[in-house]
Amino acid sequence: MIYFDNNATTMVDPRVRDAMLPFLAERYGNPSSTHRFGQDSRQAIEEARVRVASLIGCDVREIIFTSGGTESDNAAIVGLLAARAPRKVIVISAVEHSAVREPAAGLTKLGLEVERIGVRADGTLALDRLEELLARRAAEIALASIMWANNETGVIFDVHAVADLCRKHAVPLHVDGVQAAGKIPVNVHAMGLDLMSASAHKFHGPKGAGALYVRRGVRWQPWVRGGPQERDRRGGTENVAGVVGMGAAAELAALALADGQTPARIAALRDRLQAGILEHIPDAHVIGGQTPRVPNTTNIGFAGLEAEAILLLLSERDICASAGAACSSGSLEPSPVLRAMGVNDRIGHGAVRWSLSRFTTESEIDNVLEVLPGIIAHLRATLPV
């Protein structure tokens, strides 16, 4: 099996699995218990907290463990709203992940207002529009929630500039860093971020484990209540094995980023795949490729085709990728991300996202480049275009 869907989830690194296994078996103590058996689990959680804090550049006391990126995003938004009442305006980008987009939309039913900042054709955020909005409505805005790297195109936003604008107008900023943490250098303190979400399974950790960074001094209220865990900021018995796995994955990701060679190797493989596709397949278009992206991602639209058909034939050859389009009301429609970028529907319908990892090999790239041209040619010959 050849796997190019790492923005959806990654393989658990065997070293991460080995770190987790004892906490799924013999080291099962509740970390809230006062006895030594429970405190063994508590110590493991705190060691993981150090590793996650080191990966994203913050103090250990600013890390809250969660069940994943979606919970972290929701907790950030709801917690800031609760602390900033009666302000009722939420600012997001037009290309946010559904973990931000959907809770924001749901809050409009409670009388809140969502302002969406558009993106340019290359996928980058329209900073001038954000600046104009903040200058005009800062007194009404409860928070801004802007992603760091887009999950579909890999395009990186200038979060440093976003943070500067938000700080200038005293608007707290949450950043969805799920597709950035572990892939590119992240330092939340240096960037001036107030909150940031991360998810372990995006950088070879387990599913069901995430973190929310909350800068000390930020007005924020806990969303999940019911116990004193996480310094009274997230109730519920901790997922010890998951937290340990996230810590181990964070340490390995930090080492891979520090060596400088791993991200460069992934980017080189991504570029080789992209160049090979463009060379051998007519009417293929890279979406968002004119601006900085995370090193593992390319989104390529095959004009005149449907991504679903491409993915089905790839799957028959044991190749996994994903669509840059989402199924809506029974018909395939270009995703909100591609629509916001102004991608022509003829290209957007056939958009396929290829996302690599540090486990991707040259032979896997070669295999895709051998198989894919025939698949595209077959579909264009047999399906109406």
VOGU-3710 file (C-alpha; in Angstrom, 3 decimals, decimal comma):
1> miyfdnnatt> 0,000/0,000/0,000  1,281/3,474/-0,972  0,000/6,227/1,287  -0,263/9,863/0,191  -2,999/10,987/2,602  -0,895/12,162/5,517  -2,831/15,407/5,989  -5,790/13,222/6,972  -3,741/11,106/9,364  -0,249/9,692/9,665
11> mvdprvrdam> 1,155/6,310/10,528  1,998/6,006/14,204  5,771/5,950/14,435  6,853/2,555/15,861  8,821/4,389/18,573  5,641/6,236/19,564  3,718/2,973/19,700  6,366/1,442/21,937  6,192/4,417/24,311  2,406/4,071/24,553
21> lpflaerygn> 2,082/0,325/25,043  2,946/0,187/28,773  0,141/2,694/29,487  -2,346/0,488/27,656  -1,393/-2,485/29,801  0,460/-2,624/33,102  0,841/1,129/33,818  -2,873/1,876/33,926  -3,062/4,037/37,050  -5,349/7,073/37,158
31> pssthrfgqd> -3,109/10,177/37,118  -5,423/11,930/39,591  -4,844/9,257/42,244  -2,492/10,111/45,109  -0,883/6,680/45,351  2,425/5,915/43,668  0,800/3,842/40,916  -1,344/6,803/39,839  1,494/9,275/40,190  3,525/7,201/37,752
41> srqaieearv> 0,923/8,125/35,127  0,960/11,738/36,292  4,711/11,908/35,799  4,392/10,501/32,284  1,833/13,189/31,390  4,065/15,967/32,665  7,028/14,624/30,706  4,854/14,619/27,577  3,824/18,197/28,334  7,465/19,247/28,319
51> rvasligcdv> 7,981/17,662/24,903  4,907/19,258/23,335  5,786/22,661/24,792  9,284/22,329/23,367  7,937/21,491/19,897  5,809/24,650/19,684  7,930/27,030/21,771  5,970/27,749/24,938  5,963/27,242/28,693  4,787/23,843/29,949
61> reiiftsggt> 2,061/25,530/31,996  0,514/26,857/28,785  -0,275/23,397/27,349  -3,708/21,824/27,846  -4,135/18,264/26,601  -7,342/17,553/24,664  -8,884/14,808/22,547  -7,530/16,327/19,304  -7,521/19,316/16,997  -11,296/19,613/16,728
71> esdnaaivgl> -11,776/19,850/20,477  -8,889/22,295/20,741  -10,388/24,534/18,045  -13,835/24,446/19,621  -12,483/25,045/23,115  -10,427/28,010/21,928  -13,399/29,694/20,265  -15,976/29,048/22,976  -13,533/29,834/25,782  -12,565/33,188/24,293
81> laaraprkvi> -16,202/34,091/23,621  -17,166/33,326/27,200  -14,356/35,500/28,508  -15,003/38,366/26,092  -18,760/38,827/26,505  -20,671/40,871/25,418  -18,576/41,096/22,207  -20,266/39,002/19,541  -18,162/39,124/16,381  -15,875/36,236/15,350
91> visavehsav> -13,296/36,689/12,607  -12,182/33,656/10,588  -10,678/33,102/7,146  -12,753/31,840/4,237  -10,650/28,666/4,060  -10,738/27,437/7,645  -11,051/23,760/8,494  -14,565/22,651/9,417  -13,417/22,372/13,057  -13,386/26,187/13,062
101> repaagltkl> -15,859/26,946/10,295  -18,741/24,841/11,640  -18,700/25,947/15,297  -18,483/29,546/14,128  -21,490/29,028/11,862  -23,378/27,320/14,684  -22,816/30,281/16,976  -24,630/32,553/14,540  -27,825/30,798/15,651  -27,165/32,238/19,106
111> gleverigvr> -26,943/35,776/17,772  -23,223/36,003/17,091  -21,786/37,329/13,852  -19,024/35,781/11,760  -16,775/37,914/9,551  -14,858/35,919/6,910  -11,575/37,162/5,490  -11,037/36,090/1,902  -7,906/34,719/0,275  -6,121/35,648/-2,920
121> adgtlaldrl> -5,869/33,410/-5,964  -2,635/31,894/-4,619  -4,391/30,909/-1,385  -2,747/33,496/0,897  -4,802/35,532/3,337  -5,997/38,989/2,292  -4,182/40,828/5,087  -5,383/44,222/3,888  -8,978/43,078/4,359  -8,175/41,835/7,864
131> eellarraae> -6,502/45,116/8,763  -9,464/47,123/7,490  -11,934/44,983/9,444  -9,961/45,165/12,684  -9,606/48,924/12,396  -13,335/49,332/11,805  -14,843/46,809/14,245  -12,230/45,993/16,907  -14,520/47,105/19,733  -17,102/44,493/18,674
141> ialasimwan> -14,766/41,584/17,916  -14,460/38,813/20,503  -11,694/36,891/18,731  -10,016/35,971/15,479  -9,367/32,326/14,541  -7,009/31,942/11,582  -5,238/28,769/10,417  -1,464/28,528/10,022  -1,345/26,089/7,087  -4,231/25,018/4,895
151> netgvifdvh> -5,134/21,344/5,063  -6,045/21,094/1,361  -3,380/23,153/-0,404  -0,618/23,332/2,213  -0,456/27,128/1,775  1,133/28,824/4,788  -0,425/32,007/6,156  1,708/34,847/7,495  0,574/34,319/11,073  3,236/36,689/12,392
161> avadlcrkha> 1,604/39,528/10,438  -1,859/38,367/11,533  -0,739/38,343/15,176  0,747/41,837/14,851  -2,527/43,191/13,467  -4,610/41,494/16,152  -2,323/42,706/18,923  -2,441/46,265/17,527  -6,231/46,227/17,847  -6,370/44,231/21,129
171> vplhvdgvqa> -8,147/41,263/19,535  -7,127/37,831/20,877  -5,918/35,426/18,190  -6,387/31,682/18,024  -4,409/29,840/15,354  -5,367/26,409/14,065  -1,874/24,950/13,877  -2,941/21,367/13,216  -1,304/21,198/9,762  1,751/23,203/10,851
181> agkipvnvha> 2,927/21,694/14,149  5,522/19,007/13,497  5,906/19,951/9,814  7,455/23,417/9,964  9,216/25,308/12,774  6,617/26,673/15,202  7,311/29,110/18,036  4,099/30,502/19,459  5,882/32,942/21,768  8,028/34,396/18,997
191> mgldlmsasa> 4,974/34,695/16,746  2,945/36,426/19,426  0,036/33,954/19,347  -2,560/33,825/22,108  -3,895/30,316/21,506  -2,971/27,498/19,125  -4,342/24,026/18,412  -2,300/20,929/17,612  -3,140/17,285/16,948  -0,883/14,290/17,529
201> hkfhgpkgag> -2,039/12,154/14,603  -0,843/14,758/12,094  2,804/14,152/13,070  2,966/10,380/13,617  1,280/10,304/17,003  -1,984/8,595/17,964  -5,512/9,673/17,103  -7,545/11,047/19,990  -4,767/13,174/21,458  -4,304/16,902/20,972
211> alyvrrgvrw> -3,219/20,058/22,705  -4,344/23,635/23,111  -1,761/26,290/23,858  -3,188/29,159/25,909  -0,798/32,034/26,558  -0,493/32,970/30,208  -2,538/36,076/30,902  -5,083/35,532/28,111  -8,688/35,762/29,235  -10,129/32,344/28,424
221> qpwvrggpqe> -12,648/30,064/30,117  -12,574/26,260/30,137  -15,047/24,509/27,881  -14,987/20,931/29,249  -15,757/20,919/32,965  -16,186/18,146/35,472  -12,884/17,698/37,250  -9,661/19,434/38,286  -7,534/17,925/35,513  -5,219/20,094/33,420
231> rdrrggtenv> -5,086/22,687/36,208  -8,890/23,028/36,153  -8,846/23,894/32,449  -10,099/20,631/30,926  -12,084/18,194/33,035  -12,025/14,427/32,594  -9,554/11,648/33,262  -6,634/12,066/30,909  -5,986/9,730/27,991  -2,601/8,796/29,424
241> agvvgmgaaa> -1,461/6,532/26,580  -2,529/9,119/24,000  -0,796/11,956/25,831  2,374/9,897/26,172  2,194/9,114/22,469  1,762/12,781/21,609  4,780/13,636/23,716  6,911/10,989/22,034  5,739/12,102/18,576  6,460/15,753/19,438
251> elaalaladg> 10,000/14,884/20,493  10,633/12,957/17,267  9,122/15,746/15,158  11,314/18,315/16,893  14,409/16,240/16,151  13,383/15,872/12,494  12,860/19,630/12,174  16,137/20,403/13,917  18,227/18,272/11,560  16,988/20,347/8,621
261> qtpariaalr> 17,353/17,398/6,278  14,007/15,707/6,886  11,749/18,613/5,798  14,037/19,254/2,822  13,882/15,586/1,775  10,078/15,556/2,039  9,814/18,781/0,024  12,148/17,354/-2,635  9,963/14,241/-2,951  6,835/16,397/-3,109
271> drlqagileh> 8,389/18,542/-5,856  9,499/15,454/-7,764  5,958/14,054/-7,677  4,495/17,401/-8,712  6,961/17,942/-11,559  6,452/14,411/-12,848  2,697/14,827/-12,925  2,913/18,138/-14,772  5,393/16,687/-17,255  3,474/13,542/-18,121
281> ipdahviggq> -0,190/14,538/-17,732  -1,699/17,290/-19,894  -4,035/19,883/-18,381  -2,884/19,282/-14,787  -2,727/22,351/-12,550  -1,017/22,901/-9,177  -3,331/24,764/-6,816  -1,584/27,160/-4,434  1,872/26,255/-5,665  3,058/29,827/-6,203
291> tprvpnttni> 3,440/30,590/-2,494  5,137/28,929/0,512  3,546/25,634/1,510  4,207/23,007/4,134  6,829/20,687/2,617  4,649/17,602/2,373  1,630/18,865/0,424  0,617/19,511/-3,173  -2,897/19,837/-4,553  -3,232/19,134/-8,270
301> gfagleaeai> -6,377/19,596/-10,341  -6,904/17,329/-13,350  -9,115/19,400/-15,632  -12,348/17,892/-16,889  -12,420/14,991/-14,412  -13,964/14,157/-11,051  -11,555/13,499/-8,202  -13,724/10,652/-6,921  -13,156/8,611/-10,086  -9,398/9,216/-9,960
311> llllserdic> -9,211/8,167/-6,314  -11,210/4,986/-6,907  -8,849/3,839/-9,650  -5,815/4,791/-7,560  -7,231/2,784/-4,652  -7,549/-0,251/-6,909  -3,794/0,034/-7,393  -3,276/0,328/-3,606  -2,479/4,056/-3,773  -4,158/6,328/-1,229
321> asagaacssg> -4,697/10,044/-1,835  -7,632/12,356/-1,131  -9,968/14,739/-2,882  -9,677/18,482/-2,833  -13,447/18,433/-3,117  -16,239/17,482/-0,737  -19,498/15,635/-1,361  -22,450/17,950/-0,826  -26,146/17,119/-1,285  -25,292/14,029/-3,297
331> slepspvlra> -23,182/15,849/-5,890  -19,489/16,500/-5,984  -18,770/20,200/-5,516  -15,442/21,994/-5,272  -14,480/22,557/-1,665  -14,979/25,936/0,054  -11,184/26,329/-0,038  -10,951/26,038/-3,835  -14,042/28,196/-4,297  -12,545/30,905/-2,071
341> mgvndrighg> -9,375/30,841/-4,178  -11,422/31,282/-7,340  -10,289/27,971/-8,841  -12,192/27,206/-12,025  -14,739/24,430/-11,437  -13,360/22,486/-14,406  -10,107/22,154/-12,459  -11,538/22,120/-8,947  -13,768/19,097/-9,561  -10,675/17,053/-10,368
351> avrwslsrft> -8,488/18,306/-7,517  -6,480/15,611/-5,740  -4,414/16,291/-2,636  -1,113/14,452/-2,269  0,341/14,636/1,245  3,635/12,925/2,104  5,414/12,080/5,342  8,913/11,325/6,543  8,198/7,667/5,736  7,520/8,387/2,039
361> teseidnvle> 10,096/6,839/-0,303  11,421/7,588/-3,772  10,103/4,265/-5,047  6,591/5,251/-3,972  6,874/8,480/-5,971  8,066/6,462/-8,978  5,177/4,047/-8,617  2,588/6,842/-8,640  4,218/8,483/-11,665  4,109/5,150/-13,462
371> vlpgiiahlr> 0,445/4,474/-12,695  -1,256/7,878/-12,665  -0,835/8,974/-16,325  -2,603/5,833/-17,498  -5,463/6,369/-15,057  -5,987/9,957/-16,186  -5,772/9,006/-19,866  -8,273/6,173/-19,346  -10,774/8,433/-17,566  -10,487/11,151/-20,167
381> atlpv> -11,041/8,619/-22,930  -14,065/6,969/-21,332  -15,842/9,702/-19,366  -17,566/12,813/-20,774  -15,335/15,846/-20,330
//
